[in-house]
Amino acid sequence: MKYAKLDSMDDIVKKAMAKWPNVPHCYGWLALDARGAWRMRDERAQHLGLAGDKVIQQALLGFINRNYAADERGCYYFQNGPQRVFLNLETTPFVARTDPQHGLVLHTGETVAVIDRAFMTEFGEMIVDVGGKIAQIDDRDGAQMMALMEVNGRPALDDDVMGWLDHGEVKLALRFKGRELALQRVARAQVPAVFGFVRLPQPLEGEASEAAPAV
């Protein structure tokens, strides 16, 4: 499994990591929701199990997007200077939205040139593999994705999709930028295991961690 690389991180972050290599990690304070919004989760949100407040400040959004990566466990984090702030993931490590110009765009702003694999859960949720970046499609874009589905070279109908979900003989395909991909099945409960990521990272045994991000 490929993970987001450190090469895209800001130079100031890389320098901070080198200068302060042993800053304790932080868990639970940042989340990615099913529609691609970063959410800050203070102590109250964590205690009550709330989603948290959406990050809307553009400079901060850009900083998080540029410094988003994963460790060898498949735990995703935001490198906040020398500190790793580990992410709670509502669905997958990336969320993709349809775009009239580019076709698909990841929540980090990266445009999707090629889809390597395409999957659908038993609940009709579509997940794509984009160069090792696993992204669930924003649920508001179901109609747009439906328009890309085919059965034997013709546009797929609602009955075709329902038949596929019921494990019928229908063979659904996704056509993206001229390339046809057979839709594969994946159980919602098995998504993290199949794609090798952790939705709710926890500190390792004996690992020092902080209750809030360092500022």
PAGUGU-243040 format. One record per residue (C-alpha): x negated, y negated, z; residue in three letters. Coordinates in pm, 1 decimal. Layout:
# residues N
REC, X, Y, Z, ALA
...
END
This chain:
# residues 215
REC, 0.0, 0.0, 0.0, MET
REC, -126.6, -346.2, -91.8, LYS
REC, -84.0, -632.7, 150.4, TYR
REC, -100.4, -1010.0, 111.6, ALA
REC, -465.7, -1110.6, 98.5, LYS
REC, -653.3, -1364.9, 307.9, LEU
REC, -790.1, -1521.4, -11.9, ASP
REC, -482.6, -1742.3, -37.4, SER
REC, -528.3, -1886.8, 309.5, MET
REC, -627.0, -2247.2, 370.1, ASP
REC, -1000.2, -2308.5, 416.9, ASP
REC, -931.0, -2484.6, 746.2, ILE
REC, -761.3, -2167.4, 871.2, VAL
REC, -1051.7, -1947.0, 765.1, LYS
REC, -1294.4, -2178.3, 946.2, LYS
REC, -1081.5, -2170.5, 1260.4, ALA
REC, -1072.7, -1790.1, 1248.6, MET
REC, -1451.7, -1781.1, 1227.2, ALA
REC, -1496.7, -2036.0, 1508.1, LYS
REC, -1243.9, -1878.2, 1749.3, TRP
REC, -1224.8, -1508.1, 1657.0, PRO
REC, -1070.6, -1381.2, 1982.3, ASN
REC, -758.5, -1594.0, 2027.5, VAL
REC, -476.6, -1367.5, 2158.1, PRO
REC, -204.4, -1284.9, 1907.2, HIS
REC, 154.3, -1404.2, 1946.9, CYS
REC, 464.4, -1189.3, 1897.9, TYR
REC, 833.9, -1264.3, 1858.4, GLY
REC, 822.4, -1639.5, 1798.9, TRP
REC, 858.6, -1636.4, 1421.4, LEU
REC, 1099.8, -1440.6, 1203.5, ALA
REC, 1193.5, -1402.9, 837.7, LEU
REC, 1565.9, -1364.0, 780.0, ASP
REC, 1743.5, -1171.8, 503.6, ALA
REC, 1774.9, -1483.7, 289.2, ARG
REC, 1409.4, -1582.0, 303.4, GLY
REC, 1425.5, -1848.6, 574.3, ALA
REC, 1147.5, -1875.2, 830.6, TRP
REC, 1295.7, -1905.0, 1180.8, ARG
REC, 1131.9, -2028.5, 1498.2, MET
REC, 1244.2, -1828.9, 1800.8, ARG
REC, 1177.1, -1997.1, 2133.4, ASP
REC, 1209.5, -1821.1, 2468.2, GLU
REC, 1586.2, -1873.7, 2479.5, ARG
REC, 1637.2, -1727.8, 2129.0, ALA
REC, 1422.2, -1428.0, 2215.4, GLN
REC, 1597.6, -1370.0, 2548.1, HIS
REC, 1945.6, -1387.9, 2391.0, LEU
REC, 1853.2, -1203.9, 2072.4, GLY
REC, 1932.4, -1506.5, 1853.7, LEU
REC, 1803.5, -1561.8, 1500.3, ALA
REC, 1632.0, -1889.1, 1591.1, GLY
REC, 1612.4, -2224.9, 1418.3, ASP
REC, 1534.9, -2250.3, 1047.3, LYS
REC, 1204.0, -2411.6, 959.8, VAL
REC, 1295.4, -2697.8, 727.4, ILE
REC, 992.6, -2928.2, 745.8, GLN
REC, 831.6, -2900.3, 402.4, GLN
REC, 469.7, -2935.2, 511.4, ALA
REC, 513.3, -2660.7, 772.0, LEU
REC, 694.4, -2436.6, 522.7, LEU
REC, 406.4, -2472.6, 279.2, GLY
REC, 151.1, -2402.1, 552.4, PHE
REC, 328.4, -2082.4, 658.3, ILE
REC, 373.8, -1965.2, 298.3, ASN
REC, 6.1, -2011.6, 217.8, ARG
REC, -115.0, -1836.2, 530.7, ASN
REC, 111.2, -1531.8, 531.7, TYR
REC, -55.3, -1189.6, 535.4, ALA
REC, -43.1, -839.3, 685.2, ALA
REC, -276.0, -625.2, 891.6, ASP
REC, -372.1, -261.4, 841.5, GLU
REC, -64.1, -148.4, 1040.7, ARG
REC, 171.7, -315.1, 794.9, GLY
REC, 255.2, -586.8, 1048.4, CYS
REC, 305.7, -925.6, 882.9, TYR
REC, 187.0, -1246.8, 1040.1, TYR
REC, 136.2, -1618.1, 990.9, PHE
REC, -225.7, -1715.7, 1049.3, GLN
REC, -182.8, -2031.4, 1258.2, ASN
REC, -538.8, -2158.1, 1272.9, GLY
REC, -731.9, -1894.6, 1472.1, PRO
REC, -415.1, -1721.3, 1596.9, GLN
REC, -199.4, -1455.9, 1435.4, ARG
REC, 171.5, -1516.7, 1490.4, VAL
REC, 337.5, -1185.1, 1407.9, PHE
REC, 668.2, -1182.3, 1221.2, LEU
REC, 997.8, -1016.9, 1303.7, ASN
REC, 1144.7, -909.8, 969.2, LEU
REC, 1521.0, -886.5, 926.7, GLU
REC, 1481.0, -690.6, 604.2, THR
REC, 1156.4, -676.7, 403.1, THR
REC, 828.0, -875.1, 415.7, PRO
REC, 939.8, -1084.0, 117.4, PHE
REC, 1277.3, -1201.8, -7.1, VAL
REC, 1340.9, -1269.4, -377.2, ALA
REC, 1591.3, -1510.5, -526.8, ARG
REC, 1709.9, -1534.8, -885.7, THR
REC, 1591.4, -1838.1, -1076.6, ASP
REC, 1723.0, -1962.2, -1413.4, PRO
REC, 1374.0, -2047.6, -1537.5, GLN
REC, 1153.2, -1773.7, -1392.8, HIS
REC, 1397.4, -1488.4, -1338.6, GLY
REC, 1290.7, -1415.5, -981.7, LEU
REC, 1101.2, -1618.3, -721.8, VAL
REC, 975.4, -1493.9, -386.1, LEU
REC, 1065.5, -1690.4, -73.6, HIS
REC, 702.0, -1804.7, -57.6, THR
REC, 745.8, -1982.8, -391.9, GLY
REC, 558.2, -1726.8, -601.2, GLU
REC, 721.0, -1652.8, -935.5, THR
REC, 770.7, -1287.1, -1033.4, VAL
REC, 610.3, -1198.3, -1364.2, ALA
REC, 652.2, -819.6, -1349.5, VAL
REC, 853.7, -582.3, -1134.4, ILE
REC, 664.5, -257.5, -1075.4, ASP
REC, 946.9, -60.7, -912.8, ARG
REC, 1313.3, -121.6, -833.5, ALA
REC, 1525.6, 41.5, -564.3, PHE
REC, 1876.7, 25.4, -425.6, MET
REC, 2005.2, 131.1, -84.5, THR
REC, 2329.9, 312.3, -15.5, GLU
REC, 2478.7, -28.6, 67.0, PHE
REC, 2389.7, -178.8, -271.2, GLY
REC, 2091.3, -379.8, -145.7, GLU
REC, 1826.8, -415.9, -414.9, MET
REC, 1457.7, -402.1, -331.6, ILE
REC, 1173.8, -467.4, -575.4, VAL
REC, 802.6, -396.0, -560.9, ASP
REC, 605.9, -686.9, -705.1, VAL
REC, 237.4, -600.6, -705.7, GLY
REC, 268.7, -439.9, -363.8, GLY
REC, 486.1, -719.1, -224.4, LYS
REC, 813.1, -560.7, -116.1, ILE
REC, 1108.4, -795.9, -154.7, ALA
REC, 1478.1, -751.2, -97.4, GLN
REC, 1699.3, -955.3, -328.5, ILE
REC, 1896.5, -1232.7, -157.9, ASP
REC, 2250.2, -1098.4, -114.2, ASP
REC, 2394.5, -1415.2, -269.4, ARG
REC, 2237.6, -1316.9, -601.5, ASP
REC, 2426.3, -991.4, -651.2, GLY
REC, 2613.8, -1111.6, -958.6, ALA
REC, 2295.7, -1230.6, -1129.2, GLN
REC, 2121.2, -898.5, -1061.7, MET
REC, 2426.9, -707.9, -1182.1, MET
REC, 2385.2, -881.2, -1516.5, ALA
REC, 2037.7, -722.5, -1546.2, LEU
REC, 2158.6, -366.4, -1491.5, MET
REC, 2207.4, -124.5, -1778.3, GLU
REC, 2337.0, 225.7, -1842.4, VAL
REC, 2203.8, 390.8, -2157.7, ASN
REC, 2116.1, 54.9, -2307.1, GLY
REC, 2453.6, -110.2, -2242.2, ARG
REC, 2547.1, -353.4, -1965.3, PRO
REC, 2639.7, -174.1, -1644.0, ALA
REC, 2995.2, -201.2, -1514.0, LEU
REC, 3114.1, -210.8, -1153.9, ASP
REC, 3230.5, 150.4, -1191.2, ASP
REC, 2881.5, 250.1, -1306.0, ASP
REC, 2725.1, 102.9, -994.1, VAL
REC, 2983.6, 263.9, -769.0, MET
REC, 2925.7, 596.3, -941.5, GLY
REC, 2550.8, 563.8, -890.2, TRP
REC, 2600.6, 479.1, -522.1, LEU
REC, 2820.9, 787.9, -489.7, ASP
REC, 2535.8, 1000.1, -632.4, HIS
REC, 2712.8, 1056.8, -962.2, GLY
REC, 2544.9, 1133.8, -1294.0, GLU
REC, 2507.6, 767.3, -1387.3, VAL
REC, 2149.1, 655.8, -1446.8, LYS
REC, 2113.6, 288.8, -1365.0, LEU
REC, 1828.1, 79.9, -1499.8, ALA
REC, 1713.2, -274.8, -1438.1, LEU
REC, 1595.4, -479.2, -1736.6, ARG
REC, 1362.7, -759.8, -1632.9, PHE
REC, 1175.4, -970.5, -1887.0, LYS
REC, 1215.0, -706.9, -2154.8, GLY
REC, 1100.6, -414.5, -1941.0, ARG
REC, 1337.3, -138.2, -1833.7, GLU
REC, 1297.4, 18.8, -1489.7, LEU
REC, 1497.4, 311.8, -1357.5, ALA
REC, 1662.8, 226.1, -1027.6, LEU
REC, 1543.1, 454.8, -749.0, GLN
REC, 1729.0, 538.6, -431.2, ARG
REC, 1608.0, 444.4, -85.0, VAL
REC, 1797.5, 477.9, 243.1, ALA
REC, 1827.9, 151.8, 432.9, ARG
REC, 1703.9, 313.2, 754.7, ALA
REC, 1394.9, 447.2, 575.0, GLN
REC, 1287.4, 124.7, 403.3, VAL
REC, 1004.8, 33.9, 648.0, PRO
REC, 863.3, 387.2, 641.7, ALA
REC, 888.5, 423.6, 263.4, VAL
REC, 716.8, 92.0, 195.4, PHE
REC, 474.5, 95.6, 487.0, GLY
REC, 560.9, -210.8, 691.6, PHE
REC, 672.6, -281.9, 1048.2, VAL
REC, 986.6, -488.0, 1108.9, ARG
REC, 925.0, -565.2, 1476.2, LEU
REC, 551.0, -568.9, 1550.0, PRO
REC, 445.2, -501.5, 1908.9, GLN
REC, 110.0, -558.0, 2083.1, PRO
REC, -126.1, -264.5, 2080.3, LEU
REC, -195.6, -93.8, 2410.7, GLU
REC, -433.2, -313.3, 2607.4, GLY
REC, -408.8, -599.2, 2355.9, GLU
REC, -402.9, -950.9, 2499.0, ALA
REC, -112.7, -1155.0, 2364.2, SER
REC, 43.6, -1494.2, 2427.3, GLU
REC, 406.8, -1575.9, 2498.2, ALA
REC, 404.7, -1875.4, 2264.1, ALA
REC, 200.4, -1986.6, 1962.6, PRO
REC, -113.8, -2181.2, 2036.8, ALA
REC, -91.7, -2545.6, 1933.0, VAL
END
